[in-house]
């Protein structure tokens, strides 16, 4: 099942029946809410994740030090959109920032079904795919 960036699940929580909704914490990056006893982390900007496919054989992943687990796990390039940035532009920027791979033509990004990166996050991430990143940079 493919999606597009107008998918309502990507921009707003869909758990409207979980009441009451109390804001526990809010900062410039995210909000923590208590939604009827379920705690959620809700990002204040759209989130993107990229699945970079190389020659239909491999994917590009990154390592980032995570102090909470004191390790550098493998992760897909991902991040949040900056003010007024559309998700595909955020995907292009995040891929470049995290891997050094620069894609000029955003048409090379394919929108995939939304991805629930965090099971407790009611608004899910846009997931983009592409192939042959090294062959056509």
MARFIVO-684527 format. One record per residue: x, y, z of N, C-alpha, C in turn; chain. Coordinates in steps of 0.1 Angstrom, whole numbers, plus 5000, padded with zeros to 4 digits. Atoms other than C-alpha are relative to their C-alpha. Last residue first. Example, Ala and Ser with C-alpha at 12.3 -4.5 7.8 and 13.67 -1.06 7.14 Angstrom:
R  n.u  n.v  n.w ca.u ca.v ca.w  c.u  c.v  c.w kette
R 4991 4989 5000 5137 4989 5071 4992 5011 5008     A
R 5009 4988 5000 5123 4955 5078 5009 5012 5000     A
This chain:
R  n.u  n.v  n.w ca.u ca.v ca.w  c.u  c.v  c.w kette
R 4999 4989 4991 5241 5116 4926 5003 5013 4992     A
R 5005 4988 5007 5230 5091 4900 5000 5012 5009     A
R 4998 4999 5014 5248 5058 4906 4996 5013 4994     A
R 4987 4997 5004 5253 5061 4943 5002 5002 4986     A
R 4996 4987 4995 5216 5065 4951 5015 5003 4996     A
R 4988 4996 5007 5207 5036 4929 5005 5013 5004     A
R 4990 5010 5003 5172 5033 4944 5012 5006 4993     A
R 4994 4997 5013 5148 5054 4963 5010 4990 4997     A
R 4990 5010 5006 5125 5052 4992 5006 5005 4987     A
R 4997 4998 5014 5106 5077 5014 5010 4989 4996     A
R 4989 5009 5003 5088 5071 5047 5002 5001 4985     A
R 5000 5003 5015 5066 5098 5061 5012 4992 4998     A
R 4990 4994 5009 5065 5094 5099 4997 4997 4985     A
R 4989 5009 5005 5035 5086 5121 5009 5007 4990     A
R 4997 4995 5014 5013 5109 5142 5012 4993 4995     A
R 5012 5001 5008 5000 5089 5173 5001 5006 4986     A
R 5001 4987 5007 5035 5082 5187 4988 5000 4991     A
R 5008 4991 4992 5033 5054 5212 4998 5013 4994     A
R 5014 5005 4999 5045 5027 5188 4991 5009 5008     A
R 5002 5001 4985 5075 5048 5178 4985 4995 5002     A
R 4986 5001 4994 5088 5047 5142 4999 4997 5015     A
R 5000 4997 4986 5053 5040 5129 5013 4998 5007     A
R 4992 5009 4991 5059 5042 5092 4998 5005 5014     A
R 4996 4994 4987 5034 5057 5067 5007 4989 5009     A
R 5010 5000 4990 5032 5037 5034 5006 5007 5013     A
R 5005 5013 4996 5059 5047 5009 4989 5001 5011     A
R 5007 5000 4987 5066 5080 4991 4994 4986 5003     A
R 5013 5006 5001 5091 5075 4963 4994 5000 5014     A
R 5005 5005 4988 5121 5099 4962 4986 4994 4998     A
R 4994 5013 4998 5137 5102 4928 4996 4994 5013     A
R 5008 5010 5006 5113 5130 4920 5006 4986 5002     A
R 5009 5007 4990 5132 5150 4946 4991 4990 4994     A
R 5014 5002 5006 5159 5156 4919 4991 4993 5010     A
R 5006 4987 5005 5190 5171 4936 4986 4999 4995     A
R 5009 5003 5011 5200 5141 4957 4994 5013 4996     A
R 5009 4989 5004 5230 5147 4979 4992 4996 4988     A
R 5005 5002 5013 5246 5118 4998 4990 5011 4996     A
R 4991 4994 5010 5267 5130 5027 4995 4998 4986     A
R 4992 5010 5008 5250 5104 5049 5010 5007 4991     A
R 4996 5012 4992 5233 5123 5078 5009 4990 4992     A
R 4993 4997 4987 5231 5158 5064 5005 4988 5007     A
R 4987 4994 5002 5224 5147 5028 5007 5003 5013     A
R 4991 5010 5006 5197 5122 5037 5014 5006 4998     A
R 4995 5010 4990 5182 5147 5061 5009 4990 4994     A
R 4991 4993 4991 5180 5174 5034 5006 4990 5010     A
R 4988 4997 5008 5164 5152 5008 5011 5006 5009     A
R 4993 5012 5003 5139 5138 5033 5013 5002 4992     A
R 4994 5004 4988 5130 5173 5045 5008 4987 4998     A
R 4988 4991 4999 5124 5183 5009 5008 4997 5013     A
R 4990 5005 5010 5101 5153 5005 5013 5008 5001     A
R 4993 5012 4996 5083 5162 5038 5011 4995 4990     A
R 5009 5012 5004 5075 5198 5028 5008 4988 5003     A
R 4994 5009 5009 5095 5225 5047 4991 4988 4997     A
R 5006 4999 5013 5074 5253 5062 5007 4991 4990     A
R 5011 4992 5002 5096 5254 5094 4996 5002 4985     A
R 4998 4987 4994 5121 5226 5095 4988 5008 4995     A
R 5001 4989 5009 5110 5190 5088 5003 5013 5008     A
R 5012 4992 5001 5121 5164 5113 5001 5011 4990     A
R 5000 4988 4992 5146 5136 5112 4987 5008 4997     A
R 5013 4994 4997 5156 5104 5095 5001 5013 5008     A
R 4999 4985 4999 5185 5084 5080 4985 5005 5002     A
R 5003 4994 5013 5178 5047 5088 5001 5015 5002     A
R 5013 4993 5002 5194 5036 5120 4999 5004 4985     A
R 5003 4997 5014 5223 5013 5131 4986 5006 4999     A
R 5007 5010 5008 5229 5016 5168 4999 5004 4986     A
R 5002 4994 5013 5257 5037 5184 4993 4990 4991     A
R 4997 5008 5011 5256 5028 5221 4998 5008 4987     A
R 4985 5000 5000 5253 5043 5256 5005 4991 4988     A
R 4996 5014 5000 5216 5034 5257 5015 4998 4999     A
R 5009 5008 4992 5204 5068 5268 5003 4985 5000     A
R 4996 5000 4986 5235 5085 5253 4991 4991 5009     A
R 5012 4997 4992 5225 5076 5217 5004 4998 5015     A
R 4999 5003 4986 5255 5079 5194 4988 5003 5008     A
R 5001 4988 4992 5244 5079 5158 5001 4996 5015     A
R 4998 5002 4986 5252 5053 5132 5000 5013 5007     A
R 4991 4992 4993 5238 5055 5097 5001 4996 5015     A
R 5005 4997 4986 5221 5032 5073 5011 5008 5006     A
R 4991 4992 4993 5223 5028 5035 4995 5003 5014     A
R 5006 4987 4995 5204 4999 5021 5011 5008 5007     A
R 4996 4996 4986 5217 4970 5000 4993 5013 5003     A
R 4993 5011 4992 5210 4949 4969 5002 5004 5015     A
R 5010 5011 4996 5186 4968 4946 5006 4989 5009     A
R 4999 5010 5010 5216 4988 4933 4991 4988 5003     A
R 4989 4999 5009 5217 5009 4965 5000 4987 4991     A
R 4997 5013 5005 5184 5014 4984 5011 5002 4989     A
R 4991 4999 5012 5181 5045 5006 5004 4986 4995     A
R 4995 5013 5003 5151 5040 5030 5009 5000 4987     A
R 4996 5003 5013 5145 5075 5043 5006 4986 4999     A
R 4990 5011 4999 5126 5085 5074 5003 4996 4985     A
R 4997 5008 5012 5106 5117 5078 5010 4990 5003     A
R 4988 5009 4999 5089 5135 5107 5002 4992 4987     A
R 5000 5013 5006 5065 5164 5104 5013 4993 5000     A
R 4998 4999 5014 5070 5191 5130 4999 4987 4993     A
R 5006 4988 5004 5058 5195 5166 5002 5003 4985     A
R 4990 4990 5006 5066 5159 5173 4992 5012 4995     A
R 5005 4995 5012 5041 5141 5196 5009 5011 4995     A
R 4991 4989 5005 5054 5119 5223 4996 5004 4987     A
R 4995 5000 5014 5025 5099 5238 5010 5012 4999     A
R 4990 4989 5001 5015 5088 5273 5005 4999 4985     A
R 4989 5004 5009 4984 5066 5274 5008 5012 4997     A
R 4992 5010 4994 4961 5072 5304 5012 4995 4992     A
R 5009 5010 4993 4933 5090 5286 5008 4989 5006     A
R 5012 5001 5008 4958 5108 5263 4992 4988 5006     A
R 5007 5011 4993 4986 5120 5286 4986 4999 4993     A
R 5014 4999 4996 5006 5142 5263 4996 4988 5007     A
R 5004 5012 4993 5043 5149 5258 4986 5001 5005     A
R 5009 4998 4989 5050 5176 5232 4997 4986 5006     A
R 5011 5010 4998 5079 5178 5208 4992 5003 5012     A
R 4999 5012 5009 5107 5199 5193 4988 4990 5001     A
R 5001 4996 5014 5102 5235 5206 5000 4987 4991     A
R 4988 4992 5003 5093 5223 5241 4999 5003 4985     A
R 4999 4995 5013 5061 5209 5257 5013 5008 4998     A
R 4988 4992 5003 5055 5188 5287 4999 5004 4986     A
R 4991 5002 4988 5025 5170 5304 5013 5009 4998     A
R 4986 4997 5004 4998 5183 5280 5009 4999 5013     A
R 4992 4990 4992 4966 5167 5291 5014 5001 4995     A
R 4987 4997 5005 4941 5150 5268 5007 5011 5008     A
R 4996 4986 5004 4911 5136 5285 5014 5000 4994     A
R 5002 4988 4992 4903 5115 5266 5001 4997 5015     A
R 4992 5002 4987 4915 5088 5242 4999 5013 5008     A
R 5009 5005 4990 4887 5091 5215 5007 4998 5014     A
R 5009 4990 4994 4908 5114 5194 4990 4995 5010     A
R 5006 5007 4988 4935 5088 5188 4991 5010 5007     A
R 5012 5006 5004 4943 5099 5152 4993 4994 5012     A
R 5003 5013 4993 4971 5123 5161 4986 4995 4996     A
R 5008 4997 4987 4977 5149 5134 4997 4986 5007     A
R 5000 4986 4996 5000 5154 5103 4993 5002 5014     A
R 4986 4994 4999 5011 5120 5090 5000 5013 5007     A
R 4993 5007 4988 4978 5101 5097 5014 5006 5002     A
R 5003 4994 4987 4960 5126 5074 5007 4994 5012     A
R 5006 5009 4991 4978 5113 5043 4998 5006 5014     A
R 5012 4995 4995 4985 5143 5022 4993 4991 5009     A
R 4998 4991 4989 5021 5133 5018 4988 5007 5005     A
R 4995 4987 5005 5012 5103 4998 5000 5010 5012     A
R 5007 4989 4994 5007 5066 5006 5005 5013 4993     A
R 4992 4988 5000 5015 5033 4990 4992 5012 5006     A
R 5008 4988 5000 5000 5000 5000 5009 5012 5000     A
